[in-house]
């Protein structure tokens, strides 16, 4: 059952929430604080920030938990639509 089905609706419908990506999140908080928050090396956080590597599934779970849900799988790995676009090219 969705929140809408339960009769719950957002208070401010006119506001749009901008999704943040892992890259933008690390850029915002900094590489060293991100590494400490996510429990990884600064090298790994820097590689994620610049798109040279992606976190493992297990590390992604830790990132989601450490960010208190601000980041999700799509924020870390990209949306399904992006994956479809890349395979078409």
Buried (B, 14 or more C-beta within 10 A) or exposed (E): EEEEEEEEEEEEEEEEEEEBBBBBBBBEBBBEEBBBBBEBEBEBBBBBBEEEEBBEEEBBEBBBEBBEEEBBEEBBBBEEEEEEEEEEE
